[in-house]
Amino acid sequence: MANCALNVQVLQASVDPDDESHFRILVGGKFIKYLTVDTGLYSLDDMCFAPSLILLLPPLPPGDWNVGHISKDPTHGHPYFATATKIPLRKITHIWHPSQIDHLELEMGQKLRSNEGRVIGFLMERVLDCRHAMPEDLPLCQHALTKLHKLGIKHGDINKHNFLIRNGEAILIDFDFAERCDNPKLLAEEFQMLEQQLWDDSGKGGSIMS
């Protein structure tokens, strides 16, 4: 019950019945903490149902910590925090987009950032009211591709269905084959292929509606 008073929310759960389970929780609406739970401490059903898990967790230790490990207390066999430490967590260091969103400000959708400004992922925009690129959109597509190349990234799949035209600009999508590239020749070759790709009517990368 003590944890309920702290307003604990389970943000993410990775439950394994045969190994350690891992959880990301939010405490008091602003503190992110990562928990590792030893095998066999709780049932699979309890770990998969956040309200039950919160009730079963031992009282959260006080102090400034972000990583805790819950084990079986050797003296009485009940779950307890074997460790609760403050460690530097991994983060994304190359942030190319100027916009950053705190995940606590999101009402729904993917999480972008945890507490203390640590960037842990990215959001994807749902692009509406757009169309696929056509040959006459070549200058717009060249501008979009040039911006990507200036970041040292080769797209890898510049078919016309991966350029969405909206409000006079081209938006690049589908980065499954994108990769770091510091070879100007390869970037130039991709750029030179763009016009041909916009004229392609084979349906590659999408479907042709008649």
HELIX and SHEET records of a PDB file:
HELIX    1   1 ALA A    2  ALA A    5  1                                   4    
HELIX    2   2 LEU A   44  CYS A   48  1                                   5    
HELIX    3   3 ALA A   50  LEU A   56  1                                   7    
HELIX    4   4 HIS A  103  GLU A  105  5                                   3    
HELIX    5   5 ASN A  115  GLY A  117  5                                   3    
HELIX    6   6 PRO A  135  ASP A  137  5                                   3    
HELIX    7   7 LEU A  138  LYS A  150  1                                  13    
HELIX    8   8 LYS A  160  ASN A  162  5                                   3    
HELIX    9   9 PRO A  184  TRP A  199  1                                  16    
SHEET    1   A 5 VAL A   8  SER A  14  0                                        
SHEET    2   A 5 SER A  21  VAL A  27 -1                                        
SHEET    3   A 5 PHE A  31  VAL A  37 -1                                        
SHEET    4   A 5 VAL A  67  LYS A  72  1                                        
SHEET    5   A 5 PRO A  79  THR A  85 -1                                        
SHEET    1   B 3 ARG A 131  HIS A 132  0                                        
SHEET    2   B 3 PHE A 163  ARG A 166 -1                                        
SHEET    3   B 3 GLU A 169  LEU A 172 -1                                        
SHEET    1   C 2 ILE A 153  LYS A 154  0                                        
SHEET    2   C 2 GLU A 179  ARG A 180 -1                                        
END                                                                             
